[in-house]
Amino acid sequence: MRRIRYGAAALAAVAFLLTGCGGSGASMSDTAGGAAAPAGKATARGEAPVAAITAKERAPATGGGSGGQEKTRIDPADRAIIYQAELTVEAEKVTAAADRAKAIVTGAGGYVSEERSETIPGGEQSTITLKVPPARYADVLAQLGRDLGKRLSVRQNAQDVTEEVADVASRVKSAEAALGQFRTLLSKANKIGEILEIEREISSREADLESLQARQKALEAQTGMATVTLTLLPRPQPSPRPDDKDDEDGFLAGLRTGWDTLTASTVMALTVLGALLPWLAVAGVVWLAVRIVMRRLRGRAAPPAGPVPPGAVPPVPGSPAGPEPREDRDQDGDRDRESERTPG
């Protein structure tokens, strides 16, 4: 009897629980129905369509059964991959190597995105950013490292952004569809409150759409062209040998130093002469003018007759000639004595 009583009590408890669950379910249904009525009123006011569009836009797209949870398989050739590489090459002539690199990339269908050159100890360094089609990326990278000079280092990176590209494209499509629906609601709205709310939603969705479209374009640019950053370095100069150092301290060094000194002295002398030449020309002209003036002054101050010898008395005008000079008399006496000695 006790077992029967216990069984009846258990059945009564289960029935009570089932009745309670049914009541709560009905209560929940009634509550949902009661909430649906205000939603219908809100639809009449134009507020529910905005919420409905938002919910529809945010709802994840699922397929039938478990197929919606599986990822779609994408062919490797159709995957969106960002290729990047950094290549450092030691070139004998940096300028010629840069021109060669540009020709290689242009021939492969790419272009030069950026170029920087700077002078460093030992020569010139050039850094070039190259854009290459992904299909020619590997070939161009190998050719650059082989033809430009000695390859010092290379670093590559490949980033698969296929899922991000698909996600951004899907979000762009959903945002465009939502904007179209909001614009349709705006054309049907006839109250100021409805118009203002819909316009706010449209402005917000337009900003989101522009951001998504900018991201989509950036991904297309990164996946559409591979990026190769090429750095060209000059070849280091060889260090002097010990023999060359000995020659620099011996005869050749002295000869080179003497020649350099002679050349520098000659250049200095010619420089000084060139600086003094205009002054010498002016001084010569002044000296010549002074000499001519002095000569003229001396010519005017000189007497008309010759100078009177010392001890001689100048003749008086109108008087007879004075005695002959002593020298003339001595010469006449000598001639007389010679004539007396000579026989007739």
C-alpha positions in Angstrom: 0.0 0.0 0.0 2.8 2.4 0.8 4.3 1.8 -2.7 1.0 2.6 -4.3 0.6 5.7 -2.2 4.1 6.8 -3.1 3.5 6.2 -6.8 0.2 8.2 -6.7 2.0 11.0 -5.0 4.7 11.0 -7.6 2.2 11.1 -10.4 0.3 13.9 -8.8 3.6 15.9 -8.5 4.5 15.3 -12.2 1.0 16.4 -13.2 1.3 19.5 -11.1 4.7 20.4 -12.7 3.3 19.8 -16.2 0.3 22.0 -15.4 2.6 24.8 -14.2 4.8 24.6 -17.3 1.8 24.8 -19.5 0.5 27.8 -17.6 3.8 29.6 -17.8 4.0 28.8 -21.5 0.5 30.2 -22.0 1.5 33.2 -19.9 4.6 33.7 -22.0 2.5 33.5 -25.2 0.1 36.0 -23.8 3.0 38.3 -23.0 4.4 37.9 -26.4 1.1 38.6 -27.9 0.7 41.6 -25.8 4.1 42.8 -26.9 3.3 42.2 -30.5 0.4 44.6 -30.3 2.5 47.6 -29.3 5.0 46.6 -31.9 2.2 46.8 -34.4 1.4 50.3 -33.1 5.1 51.2 -33.4 5.0 50.0 -37.0 2.2 52.4 -37.6 4.5 55.2 -36.2 7.4 54.1 -38.4 9.7 53.0 -35.5 9.4 49.2 -35.9 10.6 49.2 -39.5 13.9 50.8 -38.4 14.4 48.2 -35.8 13.4 45.5 -38.2 15.9 46.6 -40.8 18.6 46.8 -38.2 17.9 43.3 -36.9 17.8 41.9 -40.4 21.1 43.5 -41.2 22.8 42.2 -38.1 21.4 38.7 -38.4 24.0 36.1 -39.5 23.3 34.4 -42.8 22.8 30.7 -42.2 22.2 28.0 -44.7 19.9 25.0 -44.3 20.9 22.3 -41.8 24.5 22.1 -40.8 25.7 23.4 -44.2 25.7 27.0 -42.9 28.4 26.2 -40.4 30.8 24.9 -43.0 33.4 27.2 -44.6 33.3 27.5 -48.4 36.4 26.0 -50.0 38.3 28.5 -52.2 40.6 27.5 -55.0 44.3 28.5 -54.1 44.5 30.6 -57.3 41.5 32.6 -56.2 42.8 33.4 -52.7 43.6 37.0 -51.8 47.2 37.2 -50.6 49.3 40.2 -49.7 52.9 39.7 -50.9 55.7 41.8 -49.4 59.5 41.5 -49.7 62.6 43.5 -48.6 65.7 43.0 -50.7 69.2 44.5 -50.1 71.7 44.5 -52.9 75.3 45.7 -53.1 75.9 47.3 -56.4 79.1 48.6 -58.1 77.2 51.7 -59.5 74.0 52.5 -57.5 72.5 54.8 -60.1 72.9 52.3 -62.9 71.5 49.5 -60.7 68.5 51.7 -59.9 67.8 52.3 -63.5 68.1 48.6 -64.2 65.6 47.7 -61.4 63.1 50.2 -62.8 63.4 48.6 -66.2 62.9 45.1 -64.9 59.7 46.1 -62.9 58.3 48.1 -65.7 58.8 45.2 -68.1 56.9 42.9 -65.8 53.9 45.2 -65.7 54.7 47.0 -62.4 55.7 50.5 -61.5 57.8 52.5 -59.0 55.8 53.6 -56.0 58.5 55.5 -54.1 62.2 56.3 -54.4 64.7 57.8 -51.9 68.4 58.5 -52.4 70.9 59.7 -49.8 74.7 60.1 -49.5 76.4 57.9 -47.0 80.1 57.3 -46.2 81.5 55.4 -49.2 79.0 56.5 -51.9 75.3 56.9 -52.5 72.4 54.7 -51.2 69.1 54.3 -52.9 65.8 52.8 -51.6 63.0 52.1 -54.1 59.5 50.8 -53.4 58.3 48.7 -56.3 54.9 47.4 -57.2 54.8 44.0 -59.1 51.9 41.9 -60.3 51.5 38.9 -58.0 51.9 36.5 -60.9 55.4 37.9 -61.6 56.4 38.5 -58.0 58.7 35.5 -57.6 60.4 35.9 -61.0 61.0 39.7 -60.5 62.4 39.2 -57.0 64.9 36.6 -58.3 65.9 38.7 -61.2 66.5 41.7 -59.0 68.8 39.8 -56.7 70.7 38.3 -59.6 71.2 41.1 -62.1 71.8 44.2 -59.9 74.8 43.0 -57.9 75.6 41.0 -54.8 72.5 40.1 -52.9 73.1 40.8 -49.2 69.7 39.9 -47.7 66.1 39.1 -48.6 63.0 38.9 -46.4 59.5 37.8 -47.7 56.1 37.8 -46.1 52.7 36.5 -47.4 49.5 37.3 -45.6 46.2 35.5 -46.6 43.3 38.0 -46.3 40.7 36.0 -48.3 38.3 35.8 -45.4 38.7 39.5 -44.6 38.1 40.4 -48.2 34.9 38.3 -48.3 33.7 39.7 -45.0 34.2 43.3 -46.0 32.5 42.7 -49.4 29.5 41.1 -47.6 29.3 44.0 -45.1 29.4 46.5 -47.9 26.6 44.7 -49.7 24.5 44.6 -46.6 25.1 48.2 -45.8 24.1 49.2 -49.3 20.9 47.2 -49.1 20.1 48.7 -45.7 20.6 52.2 -47.0 18.2 51.5 -49.8 15.5 50.4 -47.4 16.1 53.4 -45.2 15.7 55.7 -48.2 12.4 53.9 -49.1 11.1 54.5 -45.5 12.2 58.1 -45.7 10.1 58.6 -48.9 7.0 57.2 -47.1 7.4 58.9 -43.8 5.0 61.8 -43.1 5.9 62.8 -39.5 8.8 65.0 -38.3 9.8 62.4 -35.7 9.9 59.6 -38.2 11.8 61.7 -40.7 14.5 62.8 -38.2 15.0 59.3 -36.9 15.4 57.8 -40.4 17.7 60.6 -41.5 20.0 59.9 -38.5 20.1 56.3 -39.4 20.9 57.1 -43.0 23.8 59.4 -42.0 25.2 56.8 -39.6 24.9 54.0 -42.2 26.5 56.2 -44.9 29.5 56.8 -42.7 29.9 53.1 -42.0 29.5 52.3 -45.7 32.3 54.8 -46.7 34.6 53.3 -44.1 33.9 49.8 -45.4 34.4 50.9 -49.0 37.8 52.5 -48.1 38.9 49.3 -46.4 37.8 47.3 -49.4 39.8 49.5 -51.8 42.9 49.2 -49.5 42.6 45.4 -49.6 42.2 45.4 -53.3 45.4 47.6 -53.7 47.4 45.4 -51.4 46.3 42.1 -53.0 46.3 43.5 -56.5 50.1 44.3 -56.5 53.0 42.8 -54.5 55.3 45.2 -52.8 59.1 44.9 -53.1 61.3 47.3 -51.1 64.7 47.4 -52.8 67.8 48.9 -51.0 70.9 49.5 -53.1 74.2 50.0 -51.3 77.6 51.1 -52.7 80.4 48.5 -52.9 82.9 49.3 -50.1 86.3 50.6 -51.2 89.3 48.2 -50.7 91.6 49.1 -47.8 95.2 50.1 -48.7 97.9 47.3 -48.7 101.0 47.5 -46.4 103.3 48.0 -49.5 101.3 51.1 -50.5 101.7 52.5 -47.0 105.5 52.0 -47.2 105.6 53.8 -50.5 103.6 56.7 -49.0 106.4 57.1 -46.4 109.3 56.9 -48.8 110.7 58.5 -52.0 107.4 58.6 -53.8 105.7 60.3 -50.9 108.5 63.0 -50.8 108.3 63.5 -54.5 104.5 63.8 -54.4 104.8 66.2 -51.5 107.4 68.3 -53.3 105.3 68.4 -56.4 102.2 69.4 -54.5 104.2 72.1 -52.7 105.6 73.5 -56.0 102.1 73.5 -57.5 100.6 75.2 -54.5 103.4 77.8 -54.5 103.0 78.5 -58.2 99.3 78.9 -57.8 99.9 81.3 -54.9 102.4 83.4 -56.7 100.2 83.7 -59.8 97.3 84.6 -57.5 99.4 87.4 -55.9 100.6 88.6 -59.3 97.1 88.7 -60.6 96.0 90.7 -57.5 99.0 93.2 -57.9 98.8 93.6 -61.6 96.1 96.2 -61.7 97.9 98.2 -59.0 101.2 98.0 -60.9 99.5 99.3 -64.1 98.1 102.3 -62.3 101.5 103.0 -60.6 103.3 102.8 -63.9 100.9 105.3 -65.5 101.4 107.7 -62.6 105.2 107.3 -62.7 105.3 108.1 -66.4 103.2 111.2 -66.0 105.4 112.5 -63.2 108.5 111.9 -65.2 107.2 113.8 -68.2 106.2 116.8 -66.0 109.6 116.8 -64.3 111.4 116.8 -67.6 109.5 119.7 -68.9 110.2 121.7 -65.7 114.0 121.0 -66.0 114.0 122.2 -69.7 112.4 125.5 -68.8 114.9 126.2 -65.9 118.2 125.5 -67.9 120.3 128.6 -69.3 120.6 129.2 -73.1 124.4 129.0 -73.3 126.6 126.2 -72.1 128.2 126.2 -68.7 131.4 128.4 -68.0 134.4 126.4 -67.0 135.9 127.1 -63.6 138.6 129.9 -63.6 137.5 131.4 -67.0 136.2 134.9 -67.2 133.1 135.3 -69.4 133.7 137.6 -72.3 132.2 141.1 -72.2 130.0 141.9 -75.1 131.7 144.3 -77.6 135.3 143.8 -76.1 138.2 142.2 -78.1 138.8 138.5 -77.6 140.9 137.7 -74.6 144.1 135.8 -74.6 144.1 132.3 -75.9 143.9 129.6 -73.4 147.1 128.2 -71.9 146.7 124.9 -73.5 146.6 126.4 -77.0 149.8 128.3 -76.3 151.6 125.3 -75.2 150.6 123.4 -78.3 151.9 126.3 -80.5 155.2 126.4 -78.7 155.7 122.7 -79.2 155.1 123.0 -82.9 157.7 125.9 -83.2 160.4 123.9 -81.4 159.8 120.9 -83.7 160.1 123.1 -86.8 163.5 124.5 -85.5 164.9 121.1 -85.0 164.1 119.9 -88.4 166.8 120.9 -91.0 165.8 123.1 -93.9 
